[in-house]
């Protein structure tokens, strides 16, 4: 979806249309969750501190997030997807992978399916969507960004190698700023540069992820669209109006965050073994501290002693603006069957 949260706000409030809109908190410690295309012209982006966003665009209008509304529209859009295929892997409320190799309408070209789905989304919701079409998820994801907003891009099998070779490494799906900088330092600026490195060399520089880079540059992707993607973590976090400077105050705040996390754990019927505390400091640097225990836990009484241990593990020398807790290494009791899995922790911001 194109600037989904912001576009929903503009859809529901005609006064916001054509104006720079940011969904998120306007207060000093607020964060932009989404920005309209009118706001992006000024450099406003998601995950940007609201105070900085306001400096970049003095006429920026902040809209309070309405996640129930976003979920409602997301559900409608997903029902449209199911008219074409059952192989749908949601990434978030506004994005999903679809495998249309075998599709319910027997449409020969995937690009035609994308056009029809996008037209229906606009007709039935009033919002626009963009699509990327190719031979695997990596390429399809990269392709979605090329003709945004309200467009689509097909990377045909015959075009794949040339496309990847000429793609800037910073535009590779899954390559962030830190990794891109590290790649630049060893002479990797485009896909064609990455292709010159052997598997062992990439593993030496980037660890296990190096094997992933070796495979994607050669279009080797053994990751099919998975309609049953398992939840990998349950978490809660909070940004504070004033920095916190002592471990004792942090534990007080973590106590209330832990209450919310316990509610989410019980509601989702998950238990986990790895407890992680996230700290974001006043200089916007972040740190995580984790511990994996033997037993699966879900209640505050069980996991809060681990949080206390993590907080006092090492002296916190900078004031903190955000605290978060997550539990991973989950399993969910489903019809008496135990399903276990591991994951690499990710946060929204």
FENGIUR-V658622 format. One record per pair of residues at least 4 apart in sequence whose C-alpha atoms are under 6 Angstrom apart, sorted by sequence separation. I is the first residue (numbers start at 1). J is the second residue. If there is no record, write none. Layout:
BEGIN
I & J
I & J
END
This chain:
BEGIN
3 & 7
7 & 11
9 & 13
10 & 14
26 & 30
35 & 39
40 & 44
54 & 58
67 & 71
82 & 86
91 & 95
120 & 124
121 & 125
122 & 126
137 & 141
147 & 151
159 & 163
175 & 179
176 & 180
184 & 188
202 & 206
203 & 207
206 & 210
216 & 220
250 & 254
251 & 255
254 & 258
265 & 269
280 & 284
281 & 285
300 & 304
309 & 313
333 & 337
25 & 30
39 & 44
91 & 96
122 & 127
134 & 139
147 & 152
183 & 188
184 & 189
188 & 193
203 & 208
215 & 220
265 & 270
280 & 285
333 & 338
10 & 16
25 & 31
90 & 96
122 & 128
134 & 140
188 & 194
280 & 286
10 & 17
24 & 31
89 & 96
133 & 140
203 & 210
279 & 286
24 & 32
89 & 97
132 & 140
202 & 210
203 & 211
279 & 287
331 & 339
23 & 32
24 & 33
44 & 53
88 & 97
278 & 287
331 & 340
23 & 33
35 & 45
88 & 98
143 & 153
170 & 180
278 & 288
23 & 34
87 & 98
118 & 129
132 & 143
277 & 288
22 & 34
34 & 46
87 & 99
132 & 144
277 & 289
329 & 341
22 & 35
33 & 46
131 & 144
276 & 289
329 & 342
21 & 35
32 & 46
33 & 47
42 & 56
276 & 290
21 & 36
32 & 47
42 & 57
199 & 214
275 & 290
20 & 36
31 & 47
32 & 48
275 & 291
6 & 23
31 & 48
274 & 291
20 & 38
21 & 39
31 & 49
32 & 50
85 & 103
130 & 148
274 & 292
19 & 38
20 & 39
31 & 50
74 & 93
84 & 103
85 & 104
273 & 292
30 & 50
84 & 104
130 & 150
132 & 152
134 & 154
169 & 189
273 & 293
129 & 150
130 & 151
131 & 152
132 & 153
133 & 154
134 & 155
168 & 189
169 & 190
128 & 150
130 & 152
132 & 154
168 & 190
28 & 51
167 & 190
273 & 296
26 & 50
166 & 190
167 & 191
272 & 296
166 & 191
236 & 261
271 & 296
272 & 297
165 & 191
235 & 261
271 & 297
164 & 191
165 & 192
271 & 298
6 & 34
6 & 35
6 & 36
3 & 36
265 & 298
26 & 62
262 & 299
282 & 319
262 & 300
281 & 319
282 & 320
21 & 60
23 & 62
281 & 320
282 & 321
20 & 60
21 & 61
22 & 62
23 & 63
24 & 64
280 & 320
281 & 321
21 & 62
23 & 64
24 & 65
280 & 321
23 & 65
280 & 322
279 & 322
279 & 323
278 & 323
278 & 324
277 & 324
277 & 325
276 & 325
276 & 326
275 & 327
274 & 327
274 & 328
272 & 327
274 & 329
272 & 328
273 & 329
272 & 329
272 & 330
271 & 330
271 & 331
270 & 331
270 & 332
245 & 319
244 & 319
243 & 319
244 & 320
243 & 320
243 & 321
240 & 321
239 & 321
239 & 322
238 & 322
238 & 323
237 & 323
237 & 324
236 & 324
236 & 325
235 & 325
235 & 326
234 & 326
1 & 94
234 & 327
233 & 327
233 & 328
2 & 128
2 & 129
1 & 129
89 & 225
89 & 226
89 & 227
88 & 227
87 & 227
2 & 149
29 & 241
47 & 349
END
